[in-house]
Amino acid sequence: MDINGRAHANVIKEKLREEILNNSYTPTLAFFLMEDHEPSSLYVGMKERACKETGITSIKESLPATITENELLAKIDRANKDSKIDAIIVQMPLPAHIDPNKIILAIDPSKDVDGFHPINIGKAIIGEKDALLPCTPHGVCKLLEMEHVETTGKNVVIIGRSNIVGRPLLNMLSGKGKDATVTLLHSKSKDIETHLKNADIIIAALGIPHFVKASMIKQGAVVIDVGICHLDGKLVGDVDYKQCKDKASKITPVPGGVGPMTIAMLLVNTLQCHKNRLKASLSL
Ligand code: GUN
């Protein structure tokens, strides 16, 4: 059965819209975007549309690829200090002459709506409630919850060890409340098929189109596809959906699965940033 990420994301967005309207909240999200990077423009466009639908103000600054690291750091510093801005996104990837880690470290952790800053990663690991969680893993966990997929004691296999998907998911799903037994596979892992065959829940986030085949999964597995790849001019995931859809008990399509949930969680995080800042200003 397909997991309809779009429908779940719409439920979350509607709840946010009502909360923002009923409380006269004024959340504001600032985007920094490399102007000549087409996929980034596309993603930011979708994020801006979702902000508008929900009642979140978005501010976008397009930057030339020639911008220096120091110039970008100065812009981030200004946004950090701007009391009207609750949340900041520097859309990746950045040009090769800019160190993405330096940029992530420069964002005020309280405005780090991507949840990429080590302070937020660390808070998530020690289970601090006010941690801003990275949007894709947060969206995957929410999707499993909304689909009533039990994770306690289940074998979860994640393929891909990125800092923004695989590693945070390992932390979230193995933590208290989710209580799964999690295996994290990567490009040097051995016996990938044996691990996958043993998985109750598979999360594919490695960026190789149609990597997961029906022969690799067990009957009734839940399959979550985080991949966004291009194959023969089509948008596809890391899972061979056509092959796996009848063997999986639940499966996310690409597009329309995890993607809309990532955007919904970005909106959730933006409102969280706004409410945290309101609370902080009230207690001054
Ligand atoms: N580029 C692709 N996905 C993302 C994301 O979630 N956040 C940022 N900042 N850049 C991205």
Residues whose N, C-alpha, C, O or C-beta is under 5 A from the ligand:
A	BS01	GUN	I89 V90 Q91 M92 P93 D114
